[in-house]
């Protein structure tokens, strides 16, 4: 599963509703603008590293679900 599919309206919308929060409240908690959060939620933008980590911890997502996809394009060099 790709990062883009992990960061979709379904995931964030469901978690936002579960917490009974507005998009503005989630954005404030993540220290980002509501417009930026909306773009991430809609899949129009992937979050940078800091925001990614904030989202994972804020929504109590499993970081391990993202490890393989995040590392797939990183070259591995022998030591």
C-alpha positions as semicolon CSV with decimal commas, in nm:
position;residue;x (nm);y (nm);z (nm)
1;X;0,000;0,000;0,000
2;X;0,142;0,339;-0,091
3;X;0,180;0,644;0,131
4;X;-0,075;0,822;-0,083
5;X;-0,334;0,553;-0,013
6;X;-0,249;0,557;0,358
7;X;-0,295;0,934;0,363
8;X;-0,641;0,948;0,223
9;X;-0,971;1,108;0,306
10;X;-1,099;0,778;0,444
11;X;-0,826;0,741;0,705
12;X;-0,817;1,100;0,826
13;X;-1,187;1,170;0,797
14;X;-1,270;0,860;1,002
15;X;-1,014;0,943;1,269
16;X;-1,118;1,307;1,282
17;X;-1,483;1,209;1,324
18;X;-1,396;0,948;1,586
19;X;-1,229;1,221;1,790
20;X;-1,522;1,455;1,721
21;X;-1,282;1,718;1,590
22;X;-1,304;1,965;1,305
23;X;-1,038;1,994;1,037
24;X;-0,937;2,325;1,195
25;X;-0,886;2,160;1,535
26;X;-0,674;1,884;1,383
27;X;-0,468;2,138;1,188
28;X;-0,414;2,343;1,503
29;X;-0,302;2,033;1,693
30;X;-0,054;1,953;1,415
31;X;0,067;2,316;1,394
32;X;-0,027;2,349;1,026
33;X;-0,284;2,552;0,836
34;X;-0,628;2,407;0,782
35;X;-0,573;2,435;0,406
36;X;-0,255;2,226;0,429
37;X;-0,437;1,963;0,633
38;X;-0,722;1,957;0,382
39;X;-0,479;1,900;0,094
40;X;-0,310;1,615;0,284
41;X;-0,646;1,464;0,375
42;X;-0,765;1,477;0,013
43;X;-0,442;1,322;-0,113
44;X;-0,344;1,636;-0,304
45;X;-0,018;1,665;-0,106
46;X;0,201;1,422;0,082
47;X;0,325;1,555;0,416
48;X;0,688;1,630;0,484
49;X;0,875;1,430;0,746
50;X;0,782;1,644;1,048
51;X;0,416;1,662;0,960
52;X;0,416;1,293;0,871
53;X;0,544;1,206;1,218
54;X;0,294;1,440;1,383
55;X;0,010;1,276;1,188
56;X;0,124;0,924;1,278
57;X;0,145;1,002;1,648
58;X;-0,160;1,228;1,663
59;X;-0,387;0,974;1,494
60;X;-0,218;0,683;1,673
61;X;-0,130;0,513;1,345
62;X;0,116;0,225;1,328
63;X;0,448;0,366;1,209
64;X;0,553;0,021;1,083
65;X;0,273;0,033;0,823
66;X;0,468;0,309;0,647
67;X;0,825;0,179;0,678
68;X;0,842;-0,032;0,361
69;X;0,682;0,231;0,138
70;X;0,892;0,512;0,282
71;X;1,216;0,323;0,222
72;X;1,147;0,164;-0,119
73;X;1,335;0,427;-0,320
74;X;1,625;0,471;-0,079
75;X;1,945;0,314;-0,214
76;X;2,119;0,079;0,023
77;X;2,497;0,099;0,024
78;X;2,722;-0,165;0,177
79;X;2,915;-0,056;0,484
